[in-house]
């Protein structure tokens, strides 16, 4: 005679695994958490720097890459964006400059040293100032806590040219917050 417990074990071995897992799967079901979105006023944004934004610039919604975006003229395509880049080894400055060159139909640069240095935020960065096909980009790239940051003015050439002086003045107001271990 076979004991009941032994019979049950043999019977369970014959059942498909999916049936055995059903109780576990059902135990995980429940109400999905509610997704909420919040609008954060500009003075409460969490960025690792302070700056003075020109009064004529208007805060815009961010795109998928930017942390902050500002309209710099009446033309909605002229804007200044601030983006924290992912560092993908050396060459990220040249890679971004060449990506922007392609966007304007310009040939790639050979060396990062082709880009002038720019001093702002108590750091030395690189300045990209390009124009092509009626559009222009003026951007500064600098590192903070081993993270590259871009401050990029882009749009129609006329608007970018008109806003270039304000952009340069804006860059001089950027100050990254120092934390322990930041050099």
C-alpha positions as CSV (number, residue, x, y, z in Angstrom):
1,X,0.0,0.0,0.0
2,X,1.2,3.5,-0.9
3,X,0.9,6.3,1.5
4,X,-1.3,9.3,0.6
5,X,1.5,11.8,0.8
6,X,3.5,9.7,-1.6
7,X,0.6,9.5,-4.0
8,X,0.1,13.2,-4.0
9,X,3.7,13.9,-4.8
10,X,3.6,11.6,-7.8
11,X,0.4,13.2,-9.0
12,X,2.0,16.6,-8.7
13,X,4.9,15.6,-10.8
14,X,2.6,14.8,-13.7
15,X,0.9,18.3,-13.6
16,X,2.3,20.9,-16.0
17,X,4.5,23.4,-14.4
18,X,2.3,26.3,-15.4
19,X,-0.6,24.9,-13.3
20,X,1.7,24.7,-10.3
21,X,2.8,28.3,-10.8
22,X,-0.8,29.7,-11.1
23,X,-1.2,30.3,-7.3
24,X,2.1,32.3,-7.4
25,X,1.1,34.3,-10.4
26,X,-2.3,35.1,-9.0
27,X,-0.8,36.2,-5.7
28,X,1.1,38.9,-7.5
29,X,-2.0,40.4,-9.1
30,X,-3.5,43.4,-7.5
31,X,-4.2,47.0,-8.2
32,X,-1.6,48.7,-10.4
33,X,0.0,51.7,-8.7
34,X,-1.5,55.0,-9.8
35,X,0.8,57.1,-12.0
36,X,0.9,60.8,-11.1
37,X,2.7,63.7,-12.8
38,X,3.7,66.9,-11.2
39,X,4.6,70.3,-12.6
40,X,7.5,71.7,-10.8
41,X,7.8,75.5,-10.8
42,X,11.1,76.7,-12.3
43,X,12.5,78.0,-9.0
44,X,12.1,74.5,-7.6
45,X,14.0,72.6,-10.3
46,X,16.8,70.4,-9.1
47,X,19.9,71.3,-11.1
48,X,23.5,71.3,-9.8
49,X,24.1,74.9,-10.7
50,X,22.7,78.4,-10.4
51,X,22.4,80.9,-13.2
52,X,20.8,84.1,-14.3
53,X,18.4,83.7,-17.2
54,X,17.8,86.8,-19.4
55,X,14.3,88.3,-18.8
56,X,13.4,87.9,-22.4
57,X,13.9,84.1,-22.4
58,X,10.7,82.1,-21.6
59,X,10.7,78.7,-20.0
60,X,9.6,76.0,-22.4
61,X,8.6,72.4,-21.9
62,X,11.6,70.1,-21.9
63,X,12.2,67.7,-24.8
64,X,13.3,64.1,-24.2
65,X,16.9,65.1,-23.6
66,X,16.9,68.5,-22.0
67,X,16.7,69.4,-18.3
68,X,15.8,73.0,-19.0
69,X,14.6,74.7,-22.2
70,X,14.0,78.4,-22.9
71,X,12.6,80.2,-25.9
72,X,15.0,83.0,-26.9
73,X,12.9,84.9,-29.4
74,X,9.4,85.0,-30.9
75,X,10.3,82.1,-33.1
76,X,9.4,78.8,-31.4
77,X,12.3,77.0,-33.1
78,X,14.9,79.3,-31.5
79,X,15.7,77.9,-28.1
80,X,18.4,77.4,-25.5
81,X,18.5,73.9,-23.9
82,X,20.5,72.5,-21.0
83,X,21.3,68.8,-21.2
84,X,23.3,66.4,-19.1
85,X,25.1,64.0,-21.4
86,X,26.0,60.4,-20.7
87,X,29.7,60.1,-20.8
88,X,30.7,57.4,-23.2
89,X,34.5,57.7,-22.8
90,X,36.8,60.2,-24.4
91,X,35.6,62.0,-27.5
92,X,32.1,62.9,-26.3
93,X,32.7,66.6,-27.1
94,X,33.9,65.9,-30.7
95,X,31.0,63.3,-31.1
96,X,28.4,65.9,-30.2
97,X,30.0,68.6,-32.3
98,X,30.0,66.3,-35.3
99,X,26.4,65.3,-34.7
100,X,25.4,68.9,-34.7
101,X,27.5,69.5,-37.9
102,X,25.6,66.7,-39.6
103,X,22.3,68.3,-38.5
104,X,23.3,71.5,-40.3
105,X,24.8,69.7,-43.3
106,X,28.4,70.5,-42.4
107,X,31.4,68.2,-42.7
108,X,32.8,66.6,-39.5
109,X,35.6,68.0,-37.5
110,X,38.8,66.0,-37.2
111,X,39.9,67.0,-33.7
112,X,38.4,68.3,-30.5
113,X,41.2,70.9,-30.5
114,X,39.5,72.5,-33.6
115,X,36.9,73.8,-31.1
116,X,37.9,76.9,-29.1
117,X,38.0,76.7,-25.3
118,X,35.5,78.7,-23.3
119,X,35.8,79.6,-19.6
120,X,32.5,79.5,-17.6
121,X,31.2,78.0,-14.4
122,X,34.8,78.0,-13.0
123,X,35.7,75.4,-15.7
124,X,37.2,75.2,-19.1
125,X,34.9,73.8,-21.7
126,X,34.6,73.8,-25.5
127,X,32.5,76.1,-27.7
128,X,30.8,74.9,-30.8
129,X,29.6,77.8,-33.1
130,X,28.3,76.6,-36.4
131,X,26.0,77.7,-39.1
132,X,24.6,76.0,-42.2
133,X,21.4,75.7,-44.3
134,X,19.9,78.8,-42.6
135,X,20.3,77.3,-39.1
136,X,22.9,77.8,-36.4
137,X,24.0,76.3,-33.1
138,X,26.1,77.9,-30.5
139,X,26.8,75.5,-27.7
140,X,29.2,75.2,-24.7
141,X,30.1,71.8,-23.3
142,X,31.7,71.5,-19.8
143,X,32.1,68.8,-17.2
144,X,30.8,68.8,-13.7
145,X,31.3,65.8,-11.4
146,X,32.5,63.8,-14.4
147,X,29.3,64.5,-16.2
148,X,29.3,66.5,-19.5
149,X,26.8,69.3,-19.6
150,X,25.7,71.2,-22.8
151,X,24.3,74.6,-22.9
152,X,23.0,74.9,-26.5
153,X,21.4,77.8,-28.4
154,X,19.9,76.7,-31.6
155,X,17.5,77.8,-34.3
156,X,17.3,79.9,-37.4
157,X,20.7,81.7,-38.0
158,X,19.2,85.1,-37.6
159,X,17.7,84.4,-34.2
160,X,20.8,82.6,-32.9
161,X,23.0,85.4,-34.1
162,X,20.8,88.0,-32.4
163,X,20.8,86.0,-29.1
164,X,24.5,85.0,-29.1
165,X,25.5,87.9,-26.9
166,X,22.8,87.1,-24.3
167,X,23.8,83.5,-24.5
168,X,27.5,84.3,-23.8
169,X,26.4,86.6,-20.9
170,X,24.2,83.8,-19.6
171,X,27.1,81.3,-19.6
172,X,29.1,83.7,-17.5
173,X,26.4,83.5,-14.8
174,X,26.5,79.7,-14.5
175,X,28.0,78.4,-11.3
176,X,28.0,74.7,-10.5
177,X,27.4,73.8,-6.9
178,X,30.5,72.4,-5.3
179,X,30.2,69.2,-3.2
180,X,32.8,67.3,-1.3
181,X,35.1,65.5,-3.7
182,X,34.3,67.9,-6.6
183,X,37.5,69.3,-8.0
